[in-house]
Amino acid sequence: MRQILRFGALTALLSLLASAQPSAPDARKAIERYLDPIAFEHLAARGRAIAAIQTRDEAERRQAAVHATILKLLDGLPEHRGPVPVRNFGVVPADGFRIEKIAFESLPGLFVTADVYVPATGAAPFPAVLITPGHEAAAKAAQYNWGANLARNGILAMAVDPMGQGERLQHYDPELEDSKLGQGTPEHGHAAFSTLLLGDPVARYFINDGMRAVDYLTSRKDVNPDRIGAFGCSGGGTATAYLAALEPRIKAAATACYITTYEELLRTIGNQEAEQSIPGFLSADLDFADWVELAAPKPYAIVSTTEDMFPFAGARQSFEEAKRFYTLFGAGDRIQWITGPGHHGNLGPIADQIVAFFVKALRDGATADYRQARLEHPRELQCTPTGQVSTSLHGETVESINRKRAPSVMPARPDTSPATIRAAAFMSAEPGPPPIATVSKTEQRGTYRVDTLAFAMEPDVEVAAIAAIPSASGRKPAVILMDSQPIERLAAGPDFERLASGGRVVLLLQARGTPLAFRPNSTGASLLGAFNILSLRAMLVDKTIVGMRADDAIRAVNWLCARSDVDPAAITLYGTGPLGVVALHAAAVDRRIARVVIEDTLSSYRMALEAPLHRDLAEVMVPGVLRHYDLPDLVHAIAPRTIAIWNPVDAVGKPVPSAHERSPRDPLPVE
């Protein structure tokens, strides 16, 4: 008869209390302390490589290598070129220019809404500047001052709505008249974890939007295709930096409130947005300055504010490095650092300098005339009849395109070889010597003692655990319990006592990063969950939350197998919620785990790909996982060993019908 381990779930109240534990910030910091030295090591290696570049030939070879590396990290770019389908929604006359309201398709059915500021005076063809907004709800409508000033200075300007902003909300709710997730960061993050299931950073879609915008601009008879620039602030600065680096038709660029260094960023606020965090970027020995240096020798302005959250000191370092790089091209005068006072996005005091940069770069040094411009009725800049692409044009979203792309990249047969699973999840632990365990407290509870432990899993990485050691002699079956709750609470519960009294060695293993406090300011939406930014930070250096935790589980098995009181053929691994995904990965590569029990765990990654919404996907993300295997494939890989699946859940955490449903009050049965 199948032996099934059941671990009773704690109440929702305990879950709520756990999220507010005083130790929660330390759980996040512990992972950051592990990840950052890895990042700094790569940054140091990059610094040595940059310092060794002394000639233009060497600089150009660096550009070619970085360009190829970035395209590989992006999994290439969407392959769709040719004429750009455009829909026109009217014209707004203004003083010295007119505004054309359009929507173009960057991919079939994926509409990008835009306002085109066309000079009323001067001779066409005009130079042009593509303006990408930051994470502001008004998106393109908030760019009126930039569009007006560029147009009055003889430069056609096009301000676009980025994905998930303005009129391009991917999850628009007509009743809320807003996104179900929240504009900007939440929409970007939700799409990012969907596309990462196929190994595609969402940045590739932002870049494609920009390239197709350039396709559109070059198709206009009133635009000089040899004089196109790009500008953006914050998230728009990110998109601009990417585009200027990868799109040769961009001849001048200004990136505001984005360029810094990763060393300064990680030491302060940490990485930010999903499209700003390309998996493997730091492991590839890259940094912010590489985006600037890829653009050499075209005119470039790094724009920074002194109190920006993107550290000003890092901007200085990147500018100085890029300046030397530009000098190797004989173009040291083509790069400048425009600085001003204030916090993130405070460009008002230096707006005239930014406009002057583009006038000089694209109009042969003409004198710029800057006047603050304000739009009295921003609604005039709305393109679509309803104010949303989803309800007016009923087109595609990045996530719907991603779903259609899936069959072309998913394998005909899954690959669940241990080598593939290890590589996908970035696992490194192997069966071998046990980790050093330090006992800080011991107490006797009837027929067993309880040890409070700290495992030295890796250099400078300690993982807390509590072990129940029965007093009876001989080898005993063992159970590793991984749950998102604090292990102190679990050790005080009836199921821990039941298992230990039943003669098992019981190990409560505190998963790395738990308990982790939810930080709404870093995610913007509860669906993204507490691990949103932390997961992105790990992937920058080719690590995953799943992989780190699975490694810890395997090392815990090493500890159990090294004990004379444990039967190494009778080890059970239990995981609940996201820890169930961890248990599947650990057991699929370590056959010493004889039994696996998972509870309240995501049924499949494919379900998250297909669902309109997903919740907490960041905590279980393995980038590109569906190119190799899915969770049911891991279940088959574990067979014929015993596996029990209790209360499987769908992409948003709702129960999926199962033969193994249980009441929360059911005890954890022991044999």
N, C-alpha and C positions, 0 to 999 in steps of 0.2 A: 504494500500500500504506500502510495506517495506520501513522503514525510513533508509536511508543510509547516513552515514557521510563520507565526502571526505575531506581529508586534502591534499592540493596541495604540491607536492614534490618540494624541492629546487633543484637548478641546480647542475650539477656535479662540477662546479667551487666552489660553496659554500661548497660542500663536501670536496673538496681538501683543501680549506682554513681552514675548521674546524679541519682537522687533524694536522694543524700546530699552533693551538691556544696556547698562552702562558700558559693557565690553564691546558693543557693536562697532564703534569707530575703530577700535583696535583690530577687529577682524579684517576690516578693509585695509588698514595700514599694514597689517602683517603681510598681506598679499602684495601690496605695493612695494614693501621693503624687499620682497623676494624678486619682483619683476624689474625694479629700477636698476639694480646693478647689472643685470643682463643687458638692459637698454644702454647703460652708460659704457659698457664694454664695447658694444657695437659702435657707439658714437665716437669712442676713442679711436677705434680702428679706422673709422671714416676720416677722422681728423688727421691721422697719419697719412692716409692716402691723398687727401687734399693738399697737405703740406708738401708732398713730394712732387706735385705738379708745378713745373717751372717753365713750360713752353706752351705755345698755342696748340701744337700738335698733340701734346699730352692732354690739354684741356678739351680738345675736340674728341679725343678717344674716351675721355671721361664722360662727355655728353652722350656719345653713342652708347656706351655701356649702361649709363643711368636710364636713358630713354628706353632701351630694350628691357631693362629690369622692371621699370614701372609698368610697361605694357604687359609684361608677364604677371605682375602682381594684380593688375586689373582684369586679368583673363582676356586681354585684348579689348577692343571696343566694338559696340554693335555695328554689324556690317550692313549699313543702309546709306547709300549715297544717291546722287542724281537730283533731279528737280525737287524743290521743296513745295509740297502742297500748302496753299495759303488760303485762309478765309479772311475777308475784310468786313469790318464792323463799323465803318464810318470814320469821319474826320472831325477833329476839334480845331478850329482856328485859334491862334494865339498871337501875341505881340512878337513879331519877328520870326515866326515859325508856325508850322501846323503839326498836329499830332494825328498820325494814322493808327487806328486800332485794329490789330490783326491777331490771328492765331495760326501758327504754322505747325506742321507735323514733324517732330524730330525722329519719330519712328512711326510706322503705319498705325494711325489711330491715337497716337500719343501727342496731344496738342499742347503747345507752349503759347500762352497768351503774352502779348507784347504791345508796348506803345512806342511808335517810331516818331521821333522828333525831326522834322525835315526843315532845314533853313529856308526862309522865305526870300532871302536875298543871296546874291553870289551866284557863281556859275557852277552847275553840276558838270562832272561828277564830284561829289563831296567826299572828303574823308569821313570815316564813320567810327563810332565807339560803341561797343556792346557793354551795357551796364547790367550787372547782376546784383540784386539786392542782398542784404544780410537777412537775418532771421527776424524780420519785422512783418507783422500781420498785413500791412498795406502793400508790402512787396513792391511791385513796379510803380504803383501809384505814389509811393514815398520818394521816388527818384526824380520828381518833377524839377527840382532845382538844378540837378545835374543835367537833365535833358535840355532844359530851357537854356542854360548857360552855354552848353556845347553847341546847340543849334544857333544861338545868336552869334557865336564865334565861327560860324561856317562849317561846323562838323555835325553831320547827321548822327543822331544817337538813338539807340534802341534799348529800352529797358524791358526786361523779361520777368515773368513770374517763375521763380524756381519751383521744382516739384514740391508739393505739400504746402505751398504758400499762395497768397493772393487768390486768383481764380483757378488754381490748380490743386485744390485739396483732394487727396486721394481717397479719403474716407469721410466725405461730406455727408452731413446729416441735415436734410431739409428742414426738419422740425427744430433742430438746434440752430440752424443757419450757421453752422460752424463744423469743424472737424470733430469726429467722435474721439479722436486722440489728442487734439491740440495742434495748432499750426506749427510749422517749422520743425524744430528738434524732434518732437514725438513722431510726426509723420515720417521724417527722414529715418529715424531709428527703426521704426516698424518695418519700413520697406527694406532697410539694410539687412536686418536679420532674416527676412524672407529671401533676399537675393543671395545671402551668404550660404544658405542651404545648398546652393548650386556652386558655391565657390566664387561668386561674383560680387565684388565690393560695389556698393550702390554708387560710389563715385563715378563709375564708368558711365552711368546714365546722366549724371550732371555734366560730365565732359562731352558726351554725345549731344546733349541739348545745346551746348555752346558751339560745337562744331557745325551743327545744322543751322544754328543762328548765323554763323559766318557764311554757310552755303546760301542762306537767304539773302544776306547783305550783298554778297558778290553777284547775285542774280539781278539786283536792282540796277537799272541804267543810271540812276542818279548817285551811285556809290562808286568811288574809286577803289577797285579791289586790291590795289597795292598800298592802301593807306587805311588799314583797319586796326583799331586799338581795342583794348578791353580794360574795364574798371569795375571794382567791387569792393565792398567793405564787409569785414567779419566773414560770415558764410559766403558772401559774394566775393570777398577777397580770396577765399579758398578756391572757389570755382575759377576765378580769374587767374590765380597762380597756376592751376592745373592746365587751363586752356593756353596760356601764354607759353608754357613749357612744351606742350604737345602739338599745338596747332601752328604751323609755320606761317599761315596767312595773317596771324596776329603780329603786327609790326611794332606795337608799343603797348606797354601795360603798366597799370598802377594798382598795386594790391594794398588795401588799407586794413589795419587792425587785424592782421593775421600772421605775417612773417615774424618769427622769433627763433628760438632753438628748442629742440626737445629737452635738452638738459635743463634749461630754465623752466620750461613748461611743466615737466614732471616734478620738479622740486617745488612748484607752487600750486597752481590749480589743477594740474593734470590734463590729460587729453580731453578733448571735448567731443563735438558732433560725430555722428556715424560716418558721414562722407569725408570728414577730416581724419579718420582713423582707418587707414588702409592696412589690412592684415599683412604682416611680414615686412612692413615698411622699414622698421628699425633693424630687424634681422638682416635686411639687405644692405645695411650700412649706409642708410640715407638719412637726410635731415631736411629741415625747411629750406636751407640755402640751395639745395639741389634744384628745387623748382625755379629759383631765380637764375641759377647758373645754366640751366637748360635753355633759358631764353636768350642767353648772350649770343651775339652782341647787340640785340635790338634795344631801343630805349626802354628803360625800366625805372619805375619809382616805387620804392618801399615806403609806405605811409604808416606812421606810428604815432600814437598818443602816449604821453609820458606816464599816465596812470592806467594804462590798458591792462586788462586781465591777461592778454598775451604779452608776456614780460618785455618791457622796453629794453632791458639789458640784453635779452636774447636777440631782439631786432637789431641792436647795434652790432652784435657779434656776426650775425648773418650778413648785414650790410658790408661790414669790413672784409669779410671773407669773399663775398660776391664782387666787391670792388676790385680786389686783387685778381680774381678770376677774369673779370671784364678787361682788366689792364693787359692780360696776356693776349687779348684780341685787338689791342690798341684802341679800346673803346671805354677807357676808364671814365670819360666824360659823359657816357650815355646812361650811367646808373646814378641815381641820387636817392637820398634819404630825406623825405619830407616829414618833419616832426611838428607836433603841436601840443598844447596843454590839454589836460582833462582825461576823462575815462574812456572806456571802450566806445568807439563810434562817434566821438566828439570831433567831427571833421569841420564844423563851422569855421573855426579860426584859421584853417589852412585850406579851405575850399578854393580860394583864388589861386593858390599855388598848384593845386591838382589840375584845375582847368588850364592854367598856363602851361603845365607839363604837356598836355595833349595838344594844345595849340602849337607849341614849339616842335613837338615830335611829328605831328601829322600835317602841319601847314607851313613847313619850312621856316619856322622861327617867327611867325607873325605875332604881333602883340595881342595879348589876351585882354578882353574886357569882361570883368566879372561883376554881376549885380545879383543880389539875393532875389530869388523868384519864389513866389508862393502861389499855390493853386487854391482858388476860393472854393471850388466844388470838386473835390477829389473823385466823386462818383462819375464825373465826366470821362475819366480815364478807363472806366470799366469797358471791357471788350464784349463779352458774351451777354446775351439778353438777360439771363438769370444771375449773372455774376459768378457762375461756376461752370467750368468745362463739363463736369460730370452730369449736370442737369440740362445744359444747353446743347452739347455736342455728343454726349453719351459715348465718349471715346474710351481708350484704354488707360490703365494706370501702369506704373512701373511694376507693380506686383502681378497684375494680370498678364503683362508681357513676360514676366519671369515664369509664371505658370506654363505659358505656352512654349517657352524655351526649354522647359525641363525634359521633355522626351528626347530632345536632340543631344543632351549631355549625360543623361542617366544611363547606366550600363544595362545591357540586356540581362546579364547575370551579376548578382552582387559579389563583391570580393570581401570576404570576412576572414581572410588570412590574418594571423596575429601581426604580421609586419605591416599590412595595410591599415589595420585598426590603430596600431601604435603611431604610425606616421600621420594619419588623419587627425587624431586627437592630441598629437604631440605628447605621447606617453613615453617615459624613459625607464621606469622601474622594472626590474627583473627579479625572478626568484633568486634569492641569495641570502647573504648575511642579514641578521635582524637589525633594525635601527636601534640606536642606544636609547634606552628608556630610563627616565629618572622618576623615581617615586617620591612624591611630596607628602603623601598622607596615606595612612593605612588604618582601617577599622574592621573589627570583626562583627559579622552579622550572622549569628546562628551557625549554620554549617558551611559558611563561606566567608572569605574576607574580601574587602573592597579596597583596591589600590587606586589612588589618583595619580595619573602618569602624565609625562610629557615626552613625546617621541621626537628625537632629532631626525626628521625625515630627510632633510637636505641641509647643507651648510646654512646656518642662520635661519632655518625653518623648523619651528617646533609646533607640533600638533597635540592638542590636549586629548586625553582619553581617560576612561574609568574602566577598570577591569574587575570582574567578579571571579575569584579563584576558589572553587570548592575545596573543602578540607580533605575529602576522600582521596585515597591513593589511586594510582593507575592513570592510564590515558583516558581522556574524556572528549566528547564532541565539543566543538567551539562555535560560537556565533559572533560575527562582527555586525554591529548595528550602526547604520549611518542614517541620521535624521537631521532635519533642518533646525531642530530645537536645541537649546543648550543641554549638554549632556548631564549637568547637575540635576536638571528637572527629570530627565529620563531615569537617572539612577535612583531617584526617590519614588518612582512609579511601581505599580504592582507587577508589571510584566518583567521588569529587570529582576525582581525578587523571585518570580515564578521560574524563570529560566535558570537562575543561579541555584535555587533550591532544588531544581530538578537534576542537578549534577553537570551542568554545562559550564565551560569557561566562557564568560560573556565579556565582550569588549565593546564598549561604547566609544566610537571614534568620532571626534568632533570634526566635521568636514571643514576644510579651509574656507575661510570667508563667512562662517556662520558663528553666531547669529549676526546678520548684516542689517544695519538700520536702513530703512528706505529713505532716499534723498530725492524728494520730488523736484528740487531745483536742477538736479543733474540729469533727470530723465524727462520731466515734463508730463509724464503720463503713467498711470499705475500699470497699464498693460505692459510697458517695457520692463518694469520691475527694478529691483534694487541693484541688479548685477549689470545693467545696461553699459555704463561707462567702464566698469571694472573689466568686463569681458572684452570690450574693445581694446582696453589697455593691454590685456594679456596677449591678444592676437597680434599686436604690434611687434611683439618679440617671439612669435611662433609658440605661444602657450595658449591653453584653454582652461577654463574652470573645470570642465569635465576631466581633462587629462591630468591636471594636478591632483585632483581628488582620487582618480582611479590609481594613480601612482601611490598615493598614501594608503589606499586599500590594499594594494599588492604588498607594500612594505609591512602593513599590519599582519598580513598572512605570513610573511617571513618571520615575524616575531612569534606568531603562534606556532609555526612549524618547528621553531628552534626550542620550544618548551618541551620538557619531558613529560608534562602532565596533559598534553594535547594530542589527540588522535589526528594526525595530519590528513587522514583520508575522510574526515568527518567535519569539514569546515563549511559553515553556511555564511553567506553574505546577504544581508538584508539592507535594502535601501528604500526610502519613502520619498515621494515627490521627485524632485530633480535628482536626488541621490539614487533613485532607481536607475536612471540613465547611467550614472557612474557605475553602479553594480553590474549592469550589463556589459559595459566596456571592460571592466576589470576581469570579470569571469570569462569573457570571450577570449582573453589572451592568457589567462592563468588557470590551467586545468586543475590546480590544487584546490580550487574552490569547487566543492562537491555539490553544493546546493545554492540556489539563488532564489530570493523572494523579493519581489518589488510590489509596491503599493502606491496608489494615487499617482501613477507615473504616466507621462505622455505615451500614447499608444504607438505613434510613429512620427518621424520627421516629415514624411510625405503629407500627413494630415495637416501639419502646420503650414506646409507650402500651399496646400489647396484651400485652406480655410480663409474666409474674409479677414478674420482677426486672429491674433495669437497673443498669448500672455506668458511673460517670463521666459521667452525663448532664449534670451541672452545667457541665462544660467546653464542651459544644456547645449549651447551652440558648439558644433564642430564644423568649422568652415569647409564647404565642399563635400559634406558628408554624403549627400545623395548621389554624388558621382561614384560612390564606392558601395555603400550599404545603407540600410535603414534599421530601425530598432527591432522589428520582427526578424530581420536577418540575423541579428545578434542572438536572438532567442534560439534560432535554429542552429547557430554556431555552438551554442552552449550544450545543446543536446548531444548525447543521451543523458547528460547529467540532469538532476532534478531541478525544475524551475517552476515557481508559482507566481502568477500575476494576479494581484488583488486590486479591484476597483480601478481599472485603467481609465485614463481621462483623455479628453480631446484637446485641441490646440488652446482653448481658453480655460481649461481645467475642469470642464464639466464631465460627469461620469459617462463612460461608454458602456453599453450593455455587455455584461460579462457573466460567465458561469460562476465566477469566484467573487461574488459580492458579499459584503459582510456588514454587520452593524458596528458602529464605533464602540459599542459596549462589549462586543465579543472579546473574550480573553485570547491571549496568544497561547495556542495549545502546545504542549510539550509531549513528546512520546513517552 
